[in-house]
């Protein structure tokens, strides 16, 4: 039987800014629990209670301590507010920033304790988001980046999309990461995978889970079972090569456990870049569309639905329509991947690095 004592502590500074002023709060929260792996399941128990099980668990490389450099520069509320003295907002602008100093530790069998500390920052400017692990002092430059991005995406629509069905799209990094977010979590989960190992689902695209991406908000040197993390190929040249596994999952090696009662999940999704330059790809895609950003996304059966922030028809300008659908079977139409890639926000628990890709998607009109 595997026994673990888990401790988690956050120190949080949370501030909201608008044209009229700001509000700021500072607080702490913690939890401690004891759990044990019994008959293939994690259970929370009273540490004084004796649990017995003959459960044999997977072999794994045990965790080690890690302290991120950002912890050394953690600041108080007053200095935090000073970071934003030069940020100017318009009357319609809203800005929310949250910084967390996070410490977690796992004690295994009363013998080995691993501790990790880091600072994670979340920035929301209107409907754009950004998150990263690192020093809060970088937040003002992130805000300026989001303001520039907002200005680029806010030009008025020139026309309404009149085409429908399967169309050629260039999808930006944020949309690409969102697509594979759903594929990783819903189809490559080691508890109940829906795709087979060695199954080819796409053209030659390679995707990793990299918990050791030190800029990602989900950076971690060990998972929530105390297993040492590593960069892991999940899709190689379009073929399923691995599953997200835990100590208890039916499939997949351990190292992707997340949560109080751990379940398989990825940390930071990284898509390998290709050979095309973005300008070259645009020049070679006349009459196609470019979709940028994610306002909303969901998985409906085997189709990922995305409402982009902006869509441009190459050579004609911005257009307006409802959403795009990416059925899993359309992944085989990926025929170009750019050299350029960028870090993107997926959600507060997941980061990503992805290039632009060209493929067939289904446009859905109003």
N, C-alpha and C positions, 0 to 999 in steps of 0.2 A: 504494500500500500504506500502511496506517495502522500505525504502530509506537507502542507504549506501554511505559513502565516503571512498574510499580505497586508502591507501598510501603504496608504496613499495619502499624500498631503499636498494641498495647493495654497499658494499665496496669490491673490488675484487683485489686480487694479483694473477697473472697468470705467470707461469714460465715454460719454455721448456729447457730441458737439453739433451745434446748429448756428445759424446766422445770429440768433439772439444771445447765445452763450453756451454754457456747458454744465453738465452734472458729472460727478465722479464719485465712485464708491470703492472702498478697499475692504476686503474680507478674506477669511481663511476657511477652509473646510478640509476635513480628514475623515478617513474611515480605516478600520482595522477588522480583519476577519480571519478565521481559521477555516480551512477547507481540506478535503481529502478526496483522493481518487478511489472510488469504491465501485466495483463491478462495471467499469467503463464509463462512470459518470462522476463529475465533480459535485460534491455536496458540502454545504456549509455546516459546521458543527461546533459544539462547545469544546474548547481546547482540552478540557479535562475528561472528555468522554472518549473511551477507547473504541475505535472502529477496527474491524478486522476484514481483510479481503485477501484472496490469493491472486488478485488481478496482476497479470504480467503486462508491464507497460513497454512502450517503444524505447529503444536506446536513444539517448540525446546528449548533446554537449551542454554542460551546465553553464549558467550565466556568470558574468563577471561585473564588477563595479564600473561605473562610468559617470564622470562629472563634466557636463558640457561647459565650454568657456563662458557661455552667456550667464551662467549662475554667478560668476564673480562680479558681474557688472549690474546685478539687480538693483533697482532704484526705488526710492520711496514715492509717495503720492505727489509731493510738491515738485520734485525733479521731473516726474512723469509729465505733469501738466506743462512744465517748461519746454518740453519737446515740441509743443504745438503752438508756440507763440507767434510763429510766422505763417501759419496756415490760414488762408482766407477762404471763406465759404460764401456762396450766394444764398439768397433767401430760400431757395427750394432745396438746398443741399442738406443732407444728413450724414454724419460721420460717427461711427461707433468703433472704438478700439478696446481690445481686451488683451492684457498680458498676464500670463500665469507662470509663476515659478513652481515647477512640479517636482516632487520627490516621491519615488515609489521604491519599495523594497519587498523582496520575497525571501522568507526564511524556509529552507528546505530540510525537513527531517531534524530540526533543531541543531543542524550541523553547519550548513552553508547558507550565508545570507548575501544576497546581491542587492546593490542599491544603485539607482540611476537618478540624476538630477539634471534638469534642463529648463529653459525658458521658452515658452511658445506664445506667439503673438497672432492675434486675429484682427483684421482690418476690414470694415464694411463701409464703403463710400457709395451712397445711394443704393443701387442694386448690384454693385460690383464687390467681389470679395477677394481677399488675399490672406494667406496665413503662412507662417514660417517659424522655424526654430532659430533663435538667435537673440541678439541684443535689441531692446526696445528703441535704442537710439536710431535705428534704421526705419522706424515707422514713418517719419515725415517724407522720406523719399518714396516710400510705398504709396502714400496718399497722393503725391504728385503724379506718380505713374498711373494710378487709377483715375485721377482727374483728366489726364491726357487721353487715356483710353475711352473714358466716357464721352469726351468731346468728339473723338473720331467716330463713335458709334451713334451719335445723336443727330446726324444730318437727316432732314425730312425725307420721307419716301417719295420717289419720283413716279412709281407705277406699281400696279398690283400684278402679282404673278398670275399669268393666264395658262401656263403649262401645268400639267399634272402627270402622275405616274412616275416611271423610272427616269431620273435625270442625272446628269453628271455634275457632281459637286466636289469642290475642294473644301475640306473640313479643317477648321483651325485646331490648334493644340488642345484647347479646352474641351471641344466637342469630342475629339479623339479619345482623350482621357476619360470622359464621361461614358462613352460607349464601352470601353474595356473595364471600367468600374463595375458596370452591371454584369458583364460576362464573367469577371473574376468571382464576384460575390455570389452570383446566382447559378452559374453553370460549372464552376471549377472548385466548388466547396467540397473538401474531402469527406464531409459527413454524407453528402448526397449529390455527387457530381452528375450532371446531365449530359456531359460530353465525354467521350471515351479517350483514354490515353492513346497517342499516336494517330488520333483522328485529325484530318486536315480540315480546318475551318476557314482558311483564308489564303490569300496569296502570301508571298514571302515577307511576312512581318514577324518581328521578334519582340517579345515583351517580358519584362522582369518585374518581380517584386523586390524592392531594395529598401529594407528597413534602415540601412546604414547611410542613406542619403541625409547628411547632417543638416541640410537646409529645410527638409520637409517637416511639416507640423507633427507627423507621425513617426519621426525618427526615434529608433529605440534599439539598444544593443542586446536586449533580451525581451522575449515576449511575456505574456501574462501567465505562463506556466513556468517561467524561469529558464526557458530554453534559449541558448545563445542564438541570435539571429544572424542571417547571412543573405546576400543577394542571391536570388533564386530565379532561374529561367522557368517561366510558366508556359509560354508559347514560343516555339522556335521555328522560324521559317514557315509560319502558318500552321504548325502541327502542335497539338497539345502534348507537352512534355512533362507536366507536373501538375499536382493539385495543391491547394492550400490546406496544409495538414496541421494537426495538433497531436498531443499525446493520446487523445481518445478517439480521433477520427479514424474511420474505416480505411481511408486512403490518404496518401500524402505523408511525407516525412514531417516530423514535428518542427515547430519554429514559427507558426502563424497563428498562435492562440491569442485572442483578444477578448477582454471582458472579465467581470468578476467571476462568473462561471464560464470559463473560456470556450469560445467557438472559433472555427477557422475564419480568418479574414486577412486581407493584405494590408501592408503598411504604406508603401509608396510605389506607385505604378510608373514604370519607365519603359517607353517605347523606343526601340533602337532607330536612329535616324537613317535616312536613305541617301541617294546620290543626287537628287534633283535640287536645284536652287528654287526658292519660291518664285522669283521673277521668271525663271525659265518655265516653271510649271504653269504660271498664269498665261504666259505667251503661247504655250502649246495647248491651251484649254479655251480657246475662243468660243463663245456661246454657252459656256458652262457657268456655274454659280459658285460663289464663295460664301460659306456660312461661318459666322464668327460669334463666339460666346454662347453661354447657356443660361437662359432665363428660367427654364423649367425642364425637367427630364423625368421620365418614368419608364418602367418596363411593363409592357402589355404582352403577355404570353411570350413569344420568342422574338418580339420586336421592341426596339428601343426608340421611344418617342422623344424628340428634342425640339423645344421652342428656342431658336437662336435669338441673340440680341440684335443681330444685323445680318442681312443677306444682300449681296451685290451680284448682279449679272455682269459678267466680264464684258467690258466695252460699252455698257449701257447705264450703269449706275445702280443705286439702291432700289430694292423692290420690297413689297410687303406681302406676306402670306402667313398661314397659320403655323405649321410645324413640318418637320421632316421625320420620316420613319426609317429606321435601319433594321430590317429583318436580318437574322443571323446569316441566312443564305447569301445575302448581298456582300458579305465580307470577302467573298472570293473575287469580287470585282475591283478590289484595291489594286491599282496599277501604277501608283507613283507615291513616293514618300520623300519628303524634303530633307535636306541637310540641316536646315534651321529647326531647332526645337526650343521650347521654353518651359519653365516651371509654371504649373497652373494650380489653382485652388479647386479641389473637388468637393470636400466638405470639411468640417472641423476635425475629423478623424483621419482623413486621407489626403495625401498630396500626389502630385504626378509631374512627370516630364515627358513631353510628347512633341512630335513634329506635325506638319500639315500632311494630310493624305488626300488622294483623289480616288473617288469610287462612285458607284451608282447608289442613289438613295431614292426614296419615294416621297415626293412632295405632296402635302395634304393642304388643299385650299379651304378657305372659309366657305 
